[in-house]
Amino acid sequence: MIGLKSKKRINQMSVICYLISRTAGPGSPGDPFSPDTPGGPTIPCSPDGPAGPGSPRRPRGPSLPAGPARPGGPTIP
């Protein structure tokens, strides 16, 4: 059943991309999601999400710096 979860995620992303492309409709003027509109952003629909593999987000580092625990916490005997 592990493969079912990843397949469901891909289907979810394709549905989201489909809804985004259908929201404004291709006939509306200045539609940034329409491929016919010049100058609009290109949004790749991939399993990585709308941002694609070149996302500007940095990888998440450790939340706390390495070192002793904070003073004032509970002491466990």
Biopython code that builds the backbone (N, CA, C, O; Angstrom):
import numpy as np
from Bio.PDB.StructureBuilder import StructureBuilder

atoms = [
    (1, "MET", "N", (0.815, -1.213, 0.000)),
    (1, "MET", "CA", (0.000, 0.000, 0.000)),
    (1, "MET", "C", (0.854, 1.271, 0.000)),
    (1, "MET", "O", (0.317, 2.378, 0.010)),
    (2, "ILE", "N", (2.181, 1.115, -0.011)),
    (2, "ILE", "CA", (3.038, 2.297, 0.010)),
    (2, "ILE", "C", (2.952, 3.032, -1.330)),
    (2, "ILE", "O", (2.922, 4.262, -1.363)),
    (3, "GLY", "N", (2.912, 2.290, -2.420)),
    (3, "GLY", "CA", (2.851, 2.905, -3.740)),
    (3, "GLY", "C", (1.561, 3.678, -3.980)),
    (3, "GLY", "O", (1.541, 4.602, -4.793)),
    (4, "LEU", "N", (0.492, 3.317, -3.290)),
    (4, "LEU", "CA", (-0.793, 3.983, -3.470)),
    (4, "LEU", "C", (-0.721, 5.434, -3.015)),
    (4, "LEU", "O", (-1.329, 6.309, -3.630)),
    (5, "LYS", "N", (0.029, 5.696, -1.927)),
    (5, "LYS", "CA", (0.096, 7.046, -1.386)),
    (5, "LYS", "C", (0.801, 7.993, -2.357)),
    (5, "LYS", "O", (0.340, 9.115, -2.567)),
    (6, "SER", "N", (1.915, 7.553, -2.953)),
    (6, "SER", "CA", (2.635, 8.426, -3.875)),
    (6, "SER", "C", (1.813, 8.670, -5.144)),
    (6, "SER", "O", (1.842, 9.767, -5.700)),
    (7, "LYS", "N", (1.090, 7.659, -5.595)),
    (7, "LYS", "CA", (0.249, 7.829, -6.780)),
    (7, "LYS", "C", (-0.878, 8.816, -6.485)),
    (7, "LYS", "O", (-1.250, 9.615, -7.345)),
    (8, "LYS", "N", (-1.417, 8.761, -5.272)),
    (8, "LYS", "CA", (-2.479, 9.677, -4.890)),
    (8, "LYS", "C", (-1.960, 11.112, -4.869)),
    (8, "LYS", "O", (-2.678, 12.036, -5.250)),
    (9, "ARG", "N", (-0.718, 11.304, -4.426)),
    (9, "ARG", "CA", (-0.122, 12.642, -4.377)),
    (9, "ARG", "C", (0.030, 13.218, -5.792)),
    (9, "ARG", "O", (-0.250, 14.395, -6.017)),
    (10, "ILE", "N", (0.467, 12.401, -6.728)),
    (10, "ILE", "CA", (0.632, 12.870, -8.106)),
    (10, "ILE", "C", (-0.728, 13.242, -8.694)),
    (10, "ILE", "O", (-0.847, 14.255, -9.384)),
    (11, "ASN", "N", (-1.747, 12.436, -8.429)),
    (11, "ASN", "CA", (-3.084, 12.750, -8.930)),
    (11, "ASN", "C", (-3.596, 14.046, -8.316)),
    (11, "ASN", "O", (-4.257, 14.834, -8.993)),
    (12, "GLN", "N", (-3.298, 14.274, -7.040)),
    (12, "GLN", "CA", (-3.731, 15.488, -6.360)),
    (12, "GLN", "C", (-3.096, 16.714, -7.018)),
    (12, "GLN", "O", (-3.772, 17.717, -7.246)),
    (13, "MET", "N", (-1.807, 16.634, -7.319)),
    (13, "MET", "CA", (-1.127, 17.767, -7.940)),
    (13, "MET", "C", (-1.671, 18.033, -9.339)),
    (13, "MET", "O", (-1.811, 19.189, -9.739)),
    (14, "SER", "N", (-1.977, 16.978, -10.083)),
    (14, "SER", "CA", (-2.500, 17.197, -11.431)),
    (14, "SER", "C", (-3.887, 17.823, -11.371)),
    (14, "SER", "O", (-4.235, 18.634, -12.229)),
    (15, "VAL", "N", (-4.677, 17.462, -10.377)),
    (15, "VAL", "CA", (-6.005, 18.070, -10.215)),
    (15, "VAL", "C", (-5.863, 19.542, -9.850)),
    (15, "VAL", "O", (-6.598, 20.382, -10.369)),
    (16, "ILE", "N", (-4.921, 19.862, -8.961)),
    (16, "ILE", "CA", (-4.708, 21.260, -8.563)),
    (16, "ILE", "C", (-4.262, 22.087, -9.770)),
    (16, "ILE", "O", (-4.755, 23.193, -9.989)),
    (17, "CYS", "N", (-3.330, 21.546, -10.545)),
    (17, "CYS", "CA", (-2.864, 22.271, -11.737)),
    (17, "CYS", "C", (-3.995, 22.441, -12.746)),
    (17, "CYS", "O", (-4.089, 23.475, -13.407)),
    (18, "TYR", "N", (-4.845, 21.437, -12.867)),
    (18, "TYR", "CA", (-5.977, 21.532, -13.785)),
    (18, "TYR", "C", (-6.933, 22.633, -13.335)),
    (18, "TYR", "O", (-7.410, 23.421, -14.151)),
    (19, "LEU", "N", (-7.210, 22.683, -12.028)),
    (19, "LEU", "CA", (-8.121, 23.703, -11.517)),
    (19, "LEU", "C", (-7.533, 25.099, -11.691)),
    (19, "LEU", "O", (-8.255, 26.042, -12.015)),
    (20, "ILE", "N", (-6.218, 25.235, -11.476)),
    (20, "ILE", "CA", (-5.578, 26.542, -11.655)),
    (20, "ILE", "C", (-5.702, 26.986, -13.114)),
    (20, "ILE", "O", (-5.972, 28.154, -13.393)),
    (21, "SER", "N", (-5.504, 26.058, -14.025)),
    (21, "SER", "CA", (-5.564, 26.426, -15.436)),
    (21, "SER", "C", (-6.994, 26.725, -15.879)),
    (21, "SER", "O", (-7.196, 27.459, -16.847)),
    (22, "ARG", "N", (-7.981, 26.173, -15.193)),
    (22, "ARG", "CA", (-9.373, 26.375, -15.588)),
    (22, "ARG", "C", (-10.029, 27.541, -14.861)),
    (22, "ARG", "O", (-11.150, 27.914, -15.209)),
    (23, "THR", "N", (-9.365, 28.138, -13.850)),
    (23, "THR", "CA", (-10.011, 29.137, -12.994)),
    (23, "THR", "C", (-10.486, 30.353, -13.788)),
    (23, "THR", "O", (-11.672, 30.680, -13.757)),
    (24, "ALA", "N", (-9.587, 31.021, -14.491)),
    (24, "ALA", "CA", (-9.964, 32.249, -15.185)),
    (24, "ALA", "C", (-10.502, 31.973, -16.578)),
    (24, "ALA", "O", (-11.258, 32.782, -17.116)),
    (25, "GLY", "N", (-10.135, 30.869, -17.161)),
    (25, "GLY", "CA", (-10.585, 30.562, -18.513)),
    (25, "GLY", "C", (-9.643, 31.165, -19.544)),
    (25, "GLY", "O", (-9.053, 32.218, -19.303)),
    (26, "PRO", "N", (-9.498, 30.513, -20.681)),
    (26, "PRO", "CA", (-8.538, 30.997, -21.682)),
    (26, "PRO", "C", (-8.980, 32.271, -22.394)),
    (26, "PRO", "O", (-8.151, 32.949, -23.001)),
    (27, "GLY", "N", (-10.278, 32.616, -22.337)),
    (27, "GLY", "CA", (-10.754, 33.770, -23.091)),
    (27, "GLY", "C", (-10.660, 35.086, -22.346)),
    (27, "GLY", "O", (-10.860, 36.138, -22.954)),
    (28, "SER", "N", (-10.363, 35.074, -21.055)),
    (28, "SER", "CA", (-10.338, 36.322, -20.300)),
    (28, "SER", "C", (-9.060, 37.098, -20.610)),
    (28, "SER", "O", (-7.990, 36.496, -20.703)),
    (29, "PRO", "N", (-9.145, 38.421, -20.773)),
    (29, "PRO", "CA", (-7.946, 39.203, -21.115)),
    (29, "PRO", "C", (-6.984, 39.299, -19.936)),
    (29, "PRO", "O", (-7.413, 39.418, -18.788)),
    (30, "GLY", "N", (-5.693, 39.248, -20.216)),
    (30, "GLY", "CA", (-4.683, 39.380, -19.169)),
    (30, "GLY", "C", (-4.619, 38.192, -18.241)),
    (30, "GLY", "O", (-4.227, 38.336, -17.083)),
    (31, "ASP", "N", (-4.991, 37.036, -18.714)),
    (31, "ASP", "CA", (-4.970, 35.842, -17.870)),
    (31, "ASP", "C", (-3.534, 35.336, -17.759)),
    (31, "ASP", "O", (-2.971, 34.883, -18.755)),
    (32, "PRO", "N", (-2.927, 35.402, -16.569)),
    (32, "PRO", "CA", (-1.527, 34.972, -16.460)),
    (32, "PRO", "C", (-1.350, 33.468, -16.605)),
    (32, "PRO", "O", (-0.245, 33.005, -16.886)),
    (33, "PHE", "N", (-2.421, 32.694, -16.417)),
    (33, "PHE", "CA", (-2.301, 31.243, -16.480)),
    (33, "PHE", "C", (-2.539, 30.703, -17.887)),
    (33, "PHE", "O", (-2.323, 29.519, -18.145)),
    (34, "SER", "N", (-2.980, 31.563, -18.787)),
    (34, "SER", "CA", (-3.250, 31.107, -20.146)),
    (34, "SER", "C", (-1.958, 31.090, -20.955)),
    (34, "SER", "O", (-1.200, 32.059, -20.916)),
    (35, "PRO", "N", (-1.692, 30.004, -21.689)),
    (35, "PRO", "CA", (-0.464, 29.968, -22.495)),
    (35, "PRO", "C", (-0.506, 30.933, -23.679)),
    (35, "PRO", "O", (0.536, 31.227, -24.265)),
    (36, "ASP", "N", (-1.700, 31.436, -24.045)),
    (36, "ASP", "CA", (-1.810, 32.358, -25.172)),
    (36, "ASP", "C", (-1.443, 33.785, -24.789)),
    (36, "ASP", "O", (-1.135, 34.596, -25.662)),
    (37, "THR", "N", (-1.471, 34.107, -23.489)),
    (37, "THR", "CA", (-1.190, 35.465, -23.047)),
    (37, "THR", "C", (0.316, 35.710, -23.059)),
    (37, "THR", "O", (1.046, 34.988, -22.381)),
    (38, "PRO", "N", (0.806, 36.696, -23.800)),
    (38, "PRO", "CA", (2.252, 36.948, -23.794)),
    (38, "PRO", "C", (2.698, 37.580, -22.476)),
    (38, "PRO", "O", (1.998, 38.425, -21.918)),
    (39, "GLY", "N", (3.836, 37.177, -21.995)),
    (39, "GLY", "CA", (4.389, 37.766, -20.778)),
    (39, "GLY", "C", (3.885, 37.143, -19.497)),
    (39, "GLY", "O", (4.287, 37.565, -18.413)),
    (40, "GLY", "N", (3.029, 36.165, -19.586)),
    (40, "GLY", "CA", (2.536, 35.526, -18.369)),
    (40, "GLY", "C", (3.551, 34.537, -17.821)),
    (40, "GLY", "O", (4.377, 34.021, -18.574)),
    (41, "PRO", "N", (3.502, 34.264, -16.518)),
    (41, "PRO", "CA", (4.461, 33.313, -15.948)),
    (41, "PRO", "C", (4.142, 31.892, -16.383)),
    (41, "PRO", "O", (2.978, 31.530, -16.561)),
    (42, "THR", "N", (5.171, 31.104, -16.550)),
    (42, "THR", "CA", (4.961, 29.704, -16.891)),
    (42, "THR", "C", (4.980, 28.898, -15.609)),
    (42, "THR", "O", (5.941, 28.968, -14.843)),
    (43, "ILE", "N", (3.941, 28.143, -15.373)),
    (43, "ILE", "CA", (3.829, 27.356, -14.151)),
    (43, "ILE", "C", (3.898, 25.886, -14.538)),
    (43, "ILE", "O", (2.945, 25.352, -15.105)),
    (44, "PRO", "N", (5.014, 25.224, -14.239)),
    (44, "PRO", "CA", (5.104, 23.806, -14.583)),
    (44, "PRO", "C", (4.262, 22.962, -13.638)),
    (44, "PRO", "O", (4.335, 23.127, -12.421)),
    (45, "CYS", "N", (3.473, 22.069, -14.190)),
    (45, "CYS", "CA", (2.699, 21.162, -13.361)),
    (45, "CYS", "C", (3.471, 19.856, -13.253)),
    (45, "CYS", "O", (3.521, 19.067, -14.197)),
    (46, "SER", "N", (4.064, 19.642, -12.101)),
    (46, "SER", "CA", (4.880, 18.454, -11.884)),
    (46, "SER", "C", (4.615, 17.940, -10.478)),
    (46, "SER", "O", (4.007, 18.654, -9.680)),
    (47, "PRO", "N", (5.047, 16.730, -10.146)),
    (47, "PRO", "CA", (4.881, 16.237, -8.777)),
    (47, "PRO", "C", (5.599, 17.092, -7.745)),
    (47, "PRO", "O", (5.286, 17.011, -6.557)),
    (48, "ASP", "N", (6.566, 17.922, -8.179)),
    (48, "ASP", "CA", (7.258, 18.795, -7.230)),
    (48, "ASP", "C", (6.387, 19.963, -6.807)),
    (48, "ASP", "O", (6.729, 20.650, -5.845)),
    (49, "GLY", "N", (5.295, 20.212, -7.473)),
    (49, "GLY", "CA", (4.424, 21.313, -7.110)),
    (49, "GLY", "C", (4.537, 22.445, -8.118)),
    (49, "GLY", "O", (5.345, 22.368, -9.043)),
    (50, "PRO", "N", (3.730, 23.509, -7.950)),
    (50, "PRO", "CA", (3.750, 24.609, -8.905)),
    (50, "PRO", "C", (5.106, 25.311, -8.986)),
    (50, "PRO", "O", (5.439, 25.876, -10.027)),
    (51, "ALA", "N", (5.896, 25.284, -7.904)),
    (51, "ALA", "CA", (7.179, 25.983, -7.916)),
    (51, "ALA", "C", (8.211, 25.233, -8.745)),
    (51, "ALA", "O", (9.145, 25.850, -9.257)),
    (52, "GLY", "N", (8.068, 23.933, -8.890)),
    (52, "GLY", "CA", (9.022, 23.147, -9.658)),
    (52, "GLY", "C", (10.286, 22.862, -8.859)),
    (52, "GLY", "O", (10.395, 23.256, -7.698)),
    (53, "PRO", "N", (11.233, 22.183, -9.478)),
    (53, "PRO", "CA", (12.453, 21.821, -8.749)),
    (53, "PRO", "C", (13.338, 23.020, -8.435)),
    (53, "PRO", "O", (14.152, 22.941, -7.515)),
    (54, "GLY", "N", (13.208, 24.130, -9.165)),
    (54, "GLY", "CA", (14.039, 25.306, -8.911)),
    (54, "GLY", "C", (13.396, 26.266, -7.937)),
    (54, "GLY", "O", (13.439, 27.478, -8.149)),
    (55, "SER", "N", (12.809, 25.760, -6.888)),
    (55, "SER", "CA", (12.107, 26.590, -5.919)),
    (55, "SER", "C", (13.092, 27.453, -5.131)),
    (55, "SER", "O", (14.169, 26.976, -4.774)),
    (56, "PRO", "N", (12.747, 28.717, -4.850)),
    (56, "PRO", "CA", (13.676, 29.571, -4.103)),
    (56, "PRO", "C", (13.782, 29.222, -2.623)),
    (56, "PRO", "O", (14.616, 29.789, -1.917)),
    (57, "ARG", "N", (12.950, 28.299, -2.142)),
    (57, "ARG", "CA", (12.990, 27.940, -0.724)),
    (57, "ARG", "C", (14.299, 27.248, -0.372)),
    (57, "ARG", "O", (14.776, 26.385, -1.109)),
    (58, "ARG", "N", (14.870, 27.633, 0.752)),
    (58, "ARG", "CA", (16.102, 26.988, 1.201)),
    (58, "ARG", "C", (15.755, 25.715, 1.950)),
    (58, "ARG", "O", (14.668, 25.613, 2.520)),
    (59, "PRO", "N", (16.656, 24.741, 1.960)),
    (59, "PRO", "CA", (16.391, 23.539, 2.754)),
    (59, "PRO", "C", (16.358, 23.872, 4.233)),
    (59, "PRO", "O", (17.103, 24.728, 4.710)),
    (60, "ARG", "N", (15.491, 23.191, 4.944)),
    (60, "ARG", "CA", (15.298, 23.471, 6.360)),
    (60, "ARG", "C", (16.451, 22.905, 7.170)),
    (60, "ARG", "O", (16.760, 21.716, 7.082)),
    (61, "GLY", "N", (17.077, 23.755, 7.951)),
    (61, "GLY", "CA", (18.209, 23.343, 8.778)),
    (61, "GLY", "C", (17.747, 22.925, 10.165)),
    (61, "GLY", "O", (16.546, 22.825, 10.415)),
    (62, "PRO", "N", (18.690, 22.679, 11.068)),
    (62, "PRO", "CA", (18.309, 22.313, 12.436)),
    (62, "PRO", "C", (17.624, 23.483, 13.133)),
    (62, "PRO", "O", (18.047, 24.630, 12.993)),
    (63, "SER", "N", (16.565, 23.188, 13.883)),
    (63, "SER", "CA", (15.801, 24.259, 14.509)),
    (63, "SER", "C", (16.534, 24.849, 15.714)),
    (63, "SER", "O", (16.367, 26.032, 16.011)),
    (64, "LEU", "N", (17.337, 24.052, 16.410)),
    (64, "LEU", "CA", (18.077, 24.541, 17.576)),
    (64, "LEU", "C", (19.567, 24.351, 17.334)),
    (64, "LEU", "O", (19.978, 23.342, 16.759)),
    (65, "PRO", "N", (20.382, 25.312, 17.768)),
    (65, "PRO", "CA", (21.826, 25.119, 17.619)),
    (65, "PRO", "C", (22.329, 24.023, 18.544)),
    (65, "PRO", "O", (21.764, 23.787, 19.612)),
    (66, "ALA", "N", (23.395, 23.358, 18.122)),
    (66, "ALA", "CA", (23.964, 22.297, 18.950)),
    (66, "ALA", "C", (24.618, 22.921, 20.178)),
    (66, "ALA", "O", (25.305, 23.937, 20.074)),
    (67, "GLY", "N", (24.407, 22.322, 21.315)),
    (67, "GLY", "CA", (24.978, 22.848, 22.552)),
    (67, "GLY", "C", (24.194, 22.358, 23.755)),
    (67, "GLY", "O", (23.336, 21.484, 23.625)),
    (68, "PRO", "N", (24.482, 22.914, 24.931)),
    (68, "PRO", "CA", (23.760, 22.477, 26.134)),
    (68, "PRO", "C", (22.296, 22.899, 26.088)),
    (68, "PRO", "O", (21.924, 23.828, 25.370)),
    (69, "ALA", "N", (21.486, 22.210, 26.855)),
    (69, "ALA", "CA", (20.061, 22.522, 26.910)),
    (69, "ALA", "C", (19.855, 23.885, 27.562)),
    (69, "ALA", "O", (20.724, 24.387, 28.275)),
    (70, "ARG", "N", (18.692, 24.472, 27.305)),
    (70, "ARG", "CA", (18.405, 25.791, 27.873)),
    (70, "ARG", "C", (18.320, 25.708, 29.394)),
    (70, "ARG", "O", (17.757, 24.751, 29.924)),
    (71, "PRO", "N", (18.872, 26.698, 30.108)),
    (71, "PRO", "CA", (18.746, 26.690, 31.574)),
    (71, "PRO", "C", (17.310, 26.982, 31.992)),
    (71, "PRO", "O", (16.574, 27.674, 31.287)),
    (72, "GLY", "N", (16.929, 26.458, 33.125)),
    (72, "GLY", "CA", (15.587, 26.708, 33.643)),
    (72, "GLY", "C", (14.589, 25.649, 33.241)),
    (72, "GLY", "O", (13.407, 25.765, 33.565)),
    (73, "GLY", "N", (15.030, 24.628, 32.550)),
    (73, "GLY", "CA", (14.128, 23.560, 32.162)),
    (73, "GLY", "C", (13.922, 22.577, 33.301)),
    (73, "GLY", "O", (14.544, 22.711, 34.355)),
    (74, "PRO", "N", (13.061, 21.595, 33.102)),
    (74, "PRO", "CA", (12.837, 20.606, 34.166)),
    (74, "PRO", "C", (14.069, 19.720, 34.353)),
    (74, "PRO", "O", (14.674, 19.267, 33.381)),
    (75, "THR", "N", (14.418, 19.488, 35.574)),
    (75, "THR", "CA", (15.555, 18.606, 35.866)),
    (75, "THR", "C", (15.021, 17.217, 36.160)),
    (75, "THR", "O", (14.140, 17.053, 37.005)),
    (76, "ILE", "N", (15.540, 16.228, 35.478)),
    (76, "ILE", "CA", (15.094, 14.847, 35.653)),
    (76, "ILE", "C", (16.137, 14.116, 36.486)),
    (76, "ILE", "O", (17.279, 13.967, 36.052)),
    (77, "PRO", "N", (15.761, 13.659, 37.679)),
    (77, "PRO", "CA", (16.747, 12.978, 38.535)),
    (77, "PRO", "C", (17.145, 11.617, 37.981)),
    (77, "PRO", "O", (17.963, 10.920, 38.582)),
]
sb = StructureBuilder()
sb.init_structure("model")
sb.init_model(0)
sb.init_chain("A")
sb.init_seg("    ")
for serial, (resi, resn, name, xyz) in enumerate(atoms, 1):
    if name == "N":
        sb.init_residue(resn, " ", resi, " ")
    sb.init_atom(name, np.array(xyz, "f"), 0.0, 1.0, " ", f" {name:<3s}", serial, name[0])
structure = sb.get_structure()
